[in-house]
């Protein structure tokens, strides 16, 4: 989807807080994927839908001066601080533009395909950019597997959090987001003939970073939540007070991470 259709635009003021929270929650799992793929000095890597700079910096450090990292997004405004000597940033739509080169050792995307309208073409473009023997790593959420903000909802504040989370999911679905996409990734990797496929799932519960992520997300979506009748001004204010108080055991949807290797020629 275009930058104007995306609910959580990179240019919004709260996006920096959101990226930081997402990084703290999910970067360790992504780094384990990089380690499993054997990312090392001299590799060429493509970070798709990079958003913020944390993963780009990690890649740049792993591949060193002999390697190269291409970081793309439909909006690269949050990538300025990621510019290193071995990093190139580029505006690029993974679903509607041709692959930005080929021969990559690693292509990675996190929380990208779930938002893309033509997921199959985006997947094909990423796969086409890999060299034989290169690794594809895709990580996407699956909100339908665990749709609740508060899994043990006994008090009004917890129920309000779940009401707002449900409304958020409805807004995402209306924009073409596949809320059950994460679970489909292993099958997608198999169907496209990737080898050495491995997958895991992780979701945080009651972690401090969940508070920052929830607050920044609600502030980014406030106008949408109001205009679509998801919540009133009073309900949003009460929810944010509850979030900041630490009384809510906030959770996030499962992040499903899958890696696979492009086969070598027979």
C-alpha atoms as a printed R data frame, in Angstrom:
    type eleno elety resid chain resno       x       y      z
1   ATOM     1    CA   UNK     A     1   0.000   0.000  0.000
2   ATOM     2    CA   UNK     A     2   1.114   3.574 -0.468
3   ATOM     3    CA   UNK     A     3   2.464   5.743  2.315
4   ATOM     4    CA   UNK     A     4  -0.847   7.628  2.361
5   ATOM     5    CA   UNK     A     5  -2.843   4.431  2.968
6   ATOM     6    CA   UNK     A     6  -0.635   3.167  5.780
7   ATOM     7    CA   UNK     A     7  -2.108   3.814  9.220
8   ATOM     8    CA   UNK     A     8   1.254   3.927 10.999
9   ATOM     9    CA   UNK     A     9   3.147   6.393  8.821
10  ATOM    10    CA   UNK     A    10   6.898   6.804  9.411
11  ATOM    11    CA   UNK     A    11   6.663  10.600  9.330
12  ATOM    12    CA   UNK     A    12   4.307  10.866 12.285
13  ATOM    13    CA   UNK     A    13   5.941  12.260 15.406
14  ATOM    14    CA   UNK     A    14   5.120   9.182 17.469
15  ATOM    15    CA   UNK     A    15   6.753   6.839 14.940
16  ATOM    16    CA   UNK     A    16  10.208   7.246 16.515
17  ATOM    17    CA   UNK     A    17   8.914   6.037 19.896
18  ATOM    18    CA   UNK     A    18   7.090   3.182 18.211
19  ATOM    19    CA   UNK     A    19  10.173   2.056 16.268
20  ATOM    20    CA   UNK     A    20  12.275   2.130 19.427
21  ATOM    21    CA   UNK     A    21   9.749  -0.014 21.300
22  ATOM    22    CA   UNK     A    22   9.442  -2.485 18.420
23  ATOM    23    CA   UNK     A    23  13.215  -2.758 18.260
24  ATOM    24    CA   UNK     A    24  13.546  -3.513 21.958
25  ATOM    25    CA   UNK     A    25  10.803  -6.133 21.766
26  ATOM    26    CA   UNK     A    26  11.707  -7.918 18.552
27  ATOM    27    CA   UNK     A    27  15.324  -7.172 17.574
28  ATOM    28    CA   UNK     A    28  16.763 -10.000 19.722
29  ATOM    29    CA   UNK     A    29  14.687 -12.550 17.797
30  ATOM    30    CA   UNK     A    30  15.698 -11.037 14.470
31  ATOM    31    CA   UNK     A    31  19.363 -11.072 15.461
32  ATOM    32    CA   UNK     A    32  19.041 -14.793 16.202
33  ATOM    33    CA   UNK     A    33  17.758 -15.272 12.662
34  ATOM    34    CA   UNK     A    34  20.772 -13.402 11.274
35  ATOM    35    CA   UNK     A    35  23.095 -15.591 13.346
36  ATOM    36    CA   UNK     A    36  21.357 -18.752 12.119
37  ATOM    37    CA   UNK     A    37  21.854 -17.630  8.517
38  ATOM    38    CA   UNK     A    38  25.559 -17.062  9.182
39  ATOM    39    CA   UNK     A    39  25.674 -13.385  8.217
40  ATOM    40    CA   UNK     A    40  29.315 -12.413  8.089
41  ATOM    41    CA   UNK     A    41  31.835  -9.969  6.636
42  ATOM    42    CA   UNK     A    42  31.480  -9.291  2.940
43  ATOM    43    CA   UNK     A    43  27.798 -10.219  2.610
44  ATOM    44    CA   UNK     A    44  25.376  -8.134  0.559
45  ATOM    45    CA   UNK     A    45  22.086  -7.628  2.412
46  ATOM    46    CA   UNK     A    46  18.751  -6.016  1.596
47  ATOM    47    CA   UNK     A    47  16.578  -4.761  4.456
48  ATOM    48    CA   UNK     A    48  13.050  -4.378  3.065
49  ATOM    49    CA   UNK     A    49  10.684  -1.847  4.639
50  ATOM    50    CA   UNK     A    50  13.417  -0.838  7.037
51  ATOM    51    CA   UNK     A    51  11.415   1.811  8.892
52  ATOM    52    CA   UNK     A    52  13.822   2.672 11.700
53  ATOM    53    CA   UNK     A    53  17.604   2.278 11.797
54  ATOM    54    CA   UNK     A    54  18.263  -0.486 14.334
55  ATOM    55    CA   UNK     A    55  18.316  -3.522 12.039
56  ATOM    56    CA   UNK     A    56  20.222  -1.646  9.347
57  ATOM    57    CA   UNK     A    57  22.939  -0.764 11.853
58  ATOM    58    CA   UNK     A    58  23.148  -4.388 12.984
59  ATOM    59    CA   UNK     A    59  23.477  -5.623  9.403
60  ATOM    60    CA   UNK     A    60  26.105  -2.988  8.611
61  ATOM    61    CA   UNK     A    61  28.179  -4.099 11.577
62  ATOM    62    CA   UNK     A    62  27.933  -7.769 10.677
63  ATOM    63    CA   UNK     A    63  28.959  -7.381  7.027
64  ATOM    64    CA   UNK     A    64  31.704  -4.841  7.728
65  ATOM    65    CA   UNK     A    65  33.426  -2.568  5.237
66  ATOM    66    CA   UNK     A    66  33.729  -5.393  2.724
67  ATOM    67    CA   UNK     A    67  29.949  -5.858  2.651
68  ATOM    68    CA   UNK     A    68  27.008  -3.735  1.584
69  ATOM    69    CA   UNK     A    69  23.536  -3.094  3.020
70  ATOM    70    CA   UNK     A    70  20.639  -1.728  1.002
71  ATOM    71    CA   UNK     A    71  17.833  -0.313  3.186
72  ATOM    72    CA   UNK     A    72  14.555   0.429  1.387
73  ATOM    73    CA   UNK     A    73  11.142   1.737  2.373
74  ATOM    74    CA   UNK     A    74   8.279   3.651  0.831
75  ATOM    75    CA   UNK     A    75   9.290   6.380  3.309
76  ATOM    76    CA   UNK     A    76  12.959   6.552  4.342
77  ATOM    77    CA   UNK     A    77  12.568   9.592  6.612
78  ATOM    78    CA   UNK     A    78  13.503   7.568  9.721
79  ATOM    79    CA   UNK     A    79  16.637   6.066  8.167
80  ATOM    80    CA   UNK     A    80  18.859   9.167  8.100
81  ATOM    81    CA   UNK     A    81  20.675   8.122 11.283
82  ATOM    82    CA   UNK     A    82  21.373   4.679  9.832
83  ATOM    83    CA   UNK     A    83  23.618   5.950  7.069
84  ATOM    84    CA   UNK     A    84  26.981   4.265  7.368
85  ATOM    85    CA   UNK     A    85  29.767   3.962  4.835
86  ATOM    86    CA   UNK     A    86  28.494   0.551  3.728
87  ATOM    87    CA   UNK     A    87  24.741   1.420  3.753
88  ATOM    88    CA   UNK     A    88  22.621   2.747  0.908
89  ATOM    89    CA   UNK     A    89  19.055   3.960  1.550
90  ATOM    90    CA   UNK     A    90  16.510   4.078 -1.223
91  ATOM    91    CA   UNK     A    91  12.788   4.758 -1.608
92  ATOM    92    CA   UNK     A    92  11.299   1.560 -2.988
93  ATOM    93    CA   UNK     A    93   7.965  -0.275 -3.074
94  ATOM    94    CA   UNK     A    94   8.708  -3.987 -2.799
95  ATOM    95    CA   UNK     A    95   5.400  -5.015 -4.351
96  ATOM    96    CA   UNK     A    96   5.146  -2.579 -7.249
97  ATOM    97    CA   UNK     A    97   8.754  -1.882 -8.262
98  ATOM    98    CA   UNK     A    98  11.333  -4.207 -9.755
99  ATOM    99    CA   UNK     A    99  13.845  -5.757 -7.337
100 ATOM   100    CA   UNK     A   100  16.676  -3.286 -6.653
101 ATOM   101    CA   UNK     A   101  19.385  -5.645 -7.898
102 ATOM   102    CA   UNK     A   102  20.253  -9.288 -7.442
103 ATOM   103    CA   UNK     A   103  22.921 -11.411 -5.873
104 ATOM   104    CA   UNK     A   104  22.018 -10.610 -2.267
105 ATOM   105    CA   UNK     A   105  23.234 -13.030  0.401
106 ATOM   106    CA   UNK     A   106  20.383 -12.076  2.753
107 ATOM   107    CA   UNK     A   107  17.019 -10.417  2.248
108 ATOM   108    CA   UNK     A   108  15.035  -9.571  5.370
109 ATOM   109    CA   UNK     A   109  11.624  -8.019  6.004
110 ATOM   110    CA   UNK     A   110   9.819  -7.547  9.332
111 ATOM   111    CA   UNK     A   111   6.219  -6.369  9.622
112 ATOM   112    CA   UNK     A   112   6.163  -5.578  5.899
113 ATOM   113    CA   UNK     A   113   4.291  -8.187  3.870
114 ATOM   114    CA   UNK     A   114   1.317  -8.178  6.231
115 ATOM   115    CA   UNK     A   115   0.672  -4.581  5.088
116 ATOM   116    CA   UNK     A   116   1.373  -5.082  1.368
117 ATOM   117    CA   UNK     A   117  -1.524  -5.478 -1.060
118 ATOM   118    CA   UNK     A   118   0.278  -7.792 -3.523
119 ATOM   119    CA   UNK     A   119   2.102 -10.064 -1.091
120 ATOM   120    CA   UNK     A   120   2.840 -12.738 -3.681
121 ATOM   121    CA   UNK     A   121   4.619 -10.325 -6.003
122 ATOM   122    CA   UNK     A   122   6.542  -8.786 -3.106
123 ATOM   123    CA   UNK     A   123   7.669 -12.266 -2.056
124 ATOM   124    CA   UNK     A   124   8.687 -13.089 -5.639
125 ATOM   125    CA   UNK     A   125  10.679  -9.855 -5.900
126 ATOM   126    CA   UNK     A   126  12.593 -10.602 -2.716
127 ATOM   127    CA   UNK     A   127  13.277 -14.161 -3.796
128 ATOM   128    CA   UNK     A   128  14.438 -13.021 -7.258
129 ATOM   129    CA   UNK     A   129  16.967 -10.671 -5.676
130 ATOM   130    CA   UNK     A   130  18.710 -13.508 -3.782
131 ATOM   131    CA   UNK     A   131  21.725 -15.298 -5.155
132 ATOM   132    CA   UNK     A   132  21.554 -19.116 -5.186
133 ATOM   133    CA   UNK     A   133  22.296 -20.236 -1.641
134 ATOM   134    CA   UNK     A   134  21.167 -16.866 -0.236
135 ATOM   135    CA   UNK     A   135  18.835 -16.579  2.737
136 ATOM   136    CA   UNK     A   136  15.360 -15.099  2.929
137 ATOM   137    CA   UNK     A   137  14.073 -14.111  6.383
138 ATOM   138    CA   UNK     A   138  10.527 -12.817  6.776
139 ATOM   139    CA   UNK     A   139   8.893 -11.939 10.075
140 ATOM   140    CA   UNK     A   140   5.243 -10.969 10.339
141 ATOM   141    CA   UNK     A   141   2.599 -10.696 12.994
142 ATOM   142    CA   UNK     A   142  -0.501 -12.853 13.271
143 ATOM   143    CA   UNK     A   143  -3.053 -10.899 15.335
144 ATOM   144    CA   UNK     A   144  -5.725 -13.556 14.844
145 ATOM   145    CA   UNK     A   145  -3.639 -16.098 16.747
146 ATOM   146    CA   UNK     A   146  -3.691 -13.863 19.823
147 ATOM   147    CA   UNK     A   147  -6.031 -10.905 19.258
148 ATOM   148    CA   UNK     A   148  -6.184  -9.457 22.770
149 ATOM   149    CA   UNK     A   149  -4.373  -6.548 24.336
150 ATOM   150    CA   UNK     A   150  -5.053  -7.981 27.816
151 ATOM   151    CA   UNK     A   151  -5.399 -11.752 27.834
152 ATOM   152    CA   UNK     A   152  -6.741 -11.911 31.415
153 ATOM   153    CA   UNK     A   153  -9.425  -9.246 31.076
154 ATOM   154    CA   UNK     A   154 -11.273  -9.030 34.382
155 ATOM   155    CA   UNK     A   155 -11.394  -5.297 35.071
156 ATOM   156    CA   UNK     A   156 -12.999  -2.468 33.069
157 ATOM   157    CA   UNK     A   157  -9.642  -1.033 32.023
158 ATOM   158    CA   UNK     A   158  -8.537  -4.375 30.589
159 ATOM   159    CA   UNK     A   159 -11.809  -4.776 28.735
160 ATOM   160    CA   UNK     A   160 -11.476  -1.257 27.346
161 ATOM   161    CA   UNK     A   161  -7.972  -2.098 26.116
162 ATOM   162    CA   UNK     A   162  -9.357  -5.137 24.290
163 ATOM   163    CA   UNK     A   163 -12.163  -3.077 22.771
164 ATOM   164    CA   UNK     A   164  -9.677  -0.573 21.360
165 ATOM   165    CA   UNK     A   165  -7.349  -3.341 20.132
166 ATOM   166    CA   UNK     A   166 -10.296  -4.950 18.339
167 ATOM   167    CA   UNK     A   167 -11.088  -1.615 16.684
168 ATOM   168    CA   UNK     A   168  -7.479  -1.180 15.626
169 ATOM   169    CA   UNK     A   169  -7.515  -4.636 14.030
170 ATOM   170    CA   UNK     A   170 -10.716  -3.734 12.181
171 ATOM   171    CA   UNK     A   171  -9.063  -0.602 10.767
172 ATOM   172    CA   UNK     A   172  -6.077  -2.640  9.615
173 ATOM   173    CA   UNK     A   173  -8.278  -5.252  7.933
174 ATOM   174    CA   UNK     A   174 -10.200  -2.508  6.117
175 ATOM   175    CA   UNK     A   175  -6.901  -1.428  4.553
176 ATOM   176    CA   UNK     A   176  -6.133  -4.891  3.262
177 ATOM   177    CA   UNK     A   177  -3.981  -6.167  6.124
178 ATOM   178    CA   UNK     A   178  -4.115  -9.968  6.397
179 ATOM   179    CA   UNK     A   179  -4.498 -10.494 10.139
180 ATOM   180    CA   UNK     A   180  -3.705 -14.206  9.778
181 ATOM   181    CA   UNK     A   181  -0.710 -13.822  7.492
182 ATOM   182    CA   UNK     A   182   2.057 -14.806  9.898
183 ATOM   183    CA   UNK     A   183   0.975 -18.445 10.138
184 ATOM   184    CA   UNK     A   184   1.026 -18.750  6.321
185 ATOM   185    CA   UNK     A   185   4.736 -17.976  5.964
186 ATOM   186    CA   UNK     A   186   6.141 -21.522  6.368
187 ATOM   187    CA   UNK     A   187   3.787 -22.818  3.680
188 ATOM   188    CA   UNK     A   188   4.688 -19.902  1.412
189 ATOM   189    CA   UNK     A   189   8.388 -20.690  1.765
190 ATOM   190    CA   UNK     A   190   7.750 -24.330  0.875
191 ATOM   191    CA   UNK     A   191   5.592 -23.474 -2.127
192 ATOM   192    CA   UNK     A   192   8.361 -21.310 -3.554
193 ATOM   193    CA   UNK     A   193  10.905 -24.089 -3.187
194 ATOM   194    CA   UNK     A   194  13.082 -22.695 -0.436
195 ATOM   195    CA   UNK     A   195  15.254 -25.114  1.522
196 ATOM   196    CA   UNK     A   196  16.399 -25.435  5.140
197 ATOM   197    CA   UNK     A   197  13.176 -23.801  6.316
198 ATOM   198    CA   UNK     A   198  12.887 -23.021  9.999
199 ATOM   199    CA   UNK     A   199  10.275 -20.993 11.873
200 ATOM   200    CA   UNK     A   200   9.441 -19.827 15.365
201 ATOM   201    CA   UNK     A   201   6.922 -17.545 17.058
202 ATOM   202    CA   UNK     A   202   7.276 -15.063 19.897
203 ATOM   203    CA   UNK     A   203   5.017 -12.559 21.562
204 ATOM   204    CA   UNK     A   204   5.735 -10.312 24.548
205 ATOM   205    CA   UNK     A   205   3.461 -10.083 27.558
206 ATOM   206    CA   UNK     A   206   3.646  -7.430 30.285
207 ATOM   207    CA   UNK     A   207   7.035  -6.068 29.205
208 ATOM   208    CA   UNK     A   208   7.872  -2.381 29.853
209 ATOM   209    CA   UNK     A   209   8.312  -1.756 26.138
210 ATOM   210    CA   UNK     A   210   4.691  -2.803 25.561
211 ATOM   211    CA   UNK     A   211   3.624   0.347 27.401
212 ATOM   212    CA   UNK     A   212   5.610   2.669 25.133
213 ATOM   213    CA   UNK     A   213   4.428   0.793 22.051
214 ATOM   214    CA   UNK     A   214   0.763   0.957 23.061
215 ATOM   215    CA   UNK     A   215   0.894   4.646 23.967
216 ATOM   216    CA   UNK     A   216   2.640   5.678 20.753
217 ATOM   217    CA   UNK     A   217   0.325   3.540 18.616
218 ATOM   218    CA   UNK     A   218  -2.830   4.952 20.193
219 ATOM   219    CA   UNK     A   219  -1.553   8.506 19.777
220 ATOM   220    CA   UNK     A   220  -0.783   7.831 16.110
221 ATOM   221    CA   UNK     A   221  -4.263   6.401 15.554
222 ATOM   222    CA   UNK     A   222  -6.287   8.768 17.728
223 ATOM   223    CA   UNK     A   223  -8.044  10.526 14.835
224 ATOM   224    CA   UNK     A   224  -8.850   7.237 13.098
225 ATOM   225    CA   UNK     A   225 -10.183   5.673 16.281
226 ATOM   226    CA   UNK     A   226 -12.455   8.664 16.843
227 ATOM   227    CA   UNK     A   227 -13.684   9.076 13.271
228 ATOM   228    CA   UNK     A   228 -14.557   5.377 12.946
229 ATOM   229    CA   UNK     A   229 -16.353   5.236 16.281
230 ATOM   230    CA   UNK     A   230 -13.906   2.786 17.835
231 ATOM   231    CA   UNK     A   231 -13.634   4.856 21.011
232 ATOM   232    CA   UNK     A   232 -14.630   8.253 22.393
233 ATOM   233    CA   UNK     A   233 -12.272  11.024 23.538
234 ATOM   234    CA   UNK     A   234 -12.989  10.007 27.126
235 ATOM   235    CA   UNK     A   235 -12.306   6.320 26.450
236 ATOM   236    CA   UNK     A   236  -9.010   7.054 24.716
237 ATOM   237    CA   UNK     A   237  -7.953   9.342 27.563
238 ATOM   238    CA   UNK     A   238  -8.904   6.709 30.151
239 ATOM   239    CA   UNK     A   239  -7.086   3.986 28.219
240 ATOM   240    CA   UNK     A   240  -3.897   6.029 27.987
241 ATOM   241    CA   UNK     A   241  -4.082   6.747 31.731
242 ATOM   242    CA   UNK     A   242  -4.467   3.000 32.363
243 ATOM   243    CA   UNK     A   243  -1.527   2.217 30.078
244 ATOM   244    CA   UNK     A   244   0.770   4.735 31.777
245 ATOM   245    CA   UNK     A   245  -0.213   3.485 35.226
246 ATOM   246    CA   UNK     A   246   1.262   0.053 34.515
247 ATOM   247    CA   UNK     A   247  -1.912  -1.680 35.695
248 ATOM   248    CA   UNK     A   248  -2.483  -3.427 32.356
249 ATOM   249    CA   UNK     A   249  -0.647  -6.611 31.413
250 ATOM   250    CA   UNK     A   250  -0.308  -5.559 27.789
251 ATOM   251    CA   UNK     A   251   0.616  -8.072 25.126
252 ATOM   252    CA   UNK     A   252   1.415  -7.929 21.427
253 ATOM   253    CA   UNK     A   253   0.410 -10.315 18.619
254 ATOM   254    CA   UNK     A   254   2.732 -13.240 17.904
255 ATOM   255    CA   UNK     A   255   5.654 -12.460 15.615
256 ATOM   256    CA   UNK     A   256   6.289 -15.442 13.349
257 ATOM   257    CA   UNK     A   257   9.841 -15.565 11.973
258 ATOM   258    CA   UNK     A   258  10.723 -17.812  9.048
259 ATOM   259    CA   UNK     A   259  14.001 -18.332  7.255
260 ATOM   260    CA   UNK     A   260  14.808 -20.389  4.174
261 ATOM   261    CA   UNK     A   261  17.616 -20.721  1.661
262 ATOM   262    CA   UNK     A   262  17.359 -20.347 -2.105
263 ATOM   263    CA   UNK     A   263  18.456 -23.622 -3.691
264 ATOM   264    CA   UNK     A   264  21.774 -23.912 -5.481
265 ATOM   265    CA   UNK     A   265  21.673 -24.900 -9.169
266 ATOM   266    CA   UNK     A   266  21.390 -28.647 -9.711
